[in-house]
C-alpha cells in the first residue's frame, strides 16, 4: 500500500487559493498545515512505500516552514537509512505472506489491548512499535500500549517503557513515538545517502534493544528477477546471560556478483547500563574505543572494516 503524502488533490476549500496552469487547465493550490505535513512524512517513514505525490506542488520539505522542513528532511533521511531493514521485511513478506506493517493483534492475539489499539498503533516488522501522532499542533500526544513480555525503548529519546503498560507520549515535530522492543534489532545504513541504489552497503548500524534475547537476519540480493535472484543472508544475534551481554554477527551466507566483501559495523545498544568492560572477539577495548551516553543510556561500539565472511562477537558487562 501507499498514500500520496501531501494529498494528491488540492486540500481544503479552494476559495482564495492560488491559481496556476497546467497546459490549458486551471488548478488551485493550498498548503497543508505545517504540522500535518510533517506528521504525514513521519508516518510514511514507517510504511512499505514512502511517496511524496500530488497534482499540485506543495509536497516538498522546503515549501513548508522551518520546523516542518527540518522534520521532513530528518525523517526522509531516516527512511533512506532504514532501507536494509525495510527491504529485509519485504523479502520476508514475499516468502511468508506476513506483512511489513502488522496490527498489534497479529503478534499479540491473546491480548485484549492489541485489538483496542489497532487503529492508533502498529508494528513495523516484529520489533518496532509505531504510534503516529494524528492530532493537530506542533506538539502532539498519543496514548501508547506497550505489549507485555519485554521493555520498549524510544528510538529518539532513549526512554524505556515496561511491557504491559500504557503511557501518554508527547512529541514535537522533531520526534515521533517509535519504540524498539527489548531484544529487537534494527539494521540501518550508518550514513545518510542520496541514492541507495548507487551506494554499496559497506557501513551498517545495528540498533539493539538490550534485555531480552533476539535475532535478525539481514537479507541482500543482486536485484535480479525472483527466478534467478542470488541472495546473501547475515544472521545477527543478541543474548544476555547474567551481567554479560553478547552480540554475534555470523558470517554472511550466499554470494552474488558485486556483493560487499568488507563492512564496517556500528552497534548502538539502547537501554544499556554503563559498561565496565567491552570486548571484540575476546580482546578488551579501551574506553576511547567506544562511547556511552548517560542521558539516552546508549552504548556505541564502532568496529573497523571486517571481512563479511568472518564472525564477530562483541560482549559487554
Buried (B, 14 or more C-beta within 10 A) or exposed (E): EEBBBBBBEBBEEEEEBEEEEEEEEEBBBBBBBBBBBBBBBBBBBBBBEBBBEBBBEBBEBEBBBEBBBBBBBBBBBBBBBBBBBBBBBBBBBEEEEEBBBBBBBBBBEEBEBBEEBEEBBBBBBBBBBBBBBEEEEBEBEBEBBBBEEBBBBBBBBBBBBEBEEEBEBEBBBBBBBBBBBBBBBBBBBBEEBEEBEEBEBBBBBBBBBBBBEBBBBBBBBBEEEEEEEBBBBBBBBBBBEEEEBBBBBBEBEEEBEEBBEEBBBBBBBBBBBEBEEBBBEEEEBEEEEBEBEEEBBBBBBBBEEBEBBEEBBBBBB
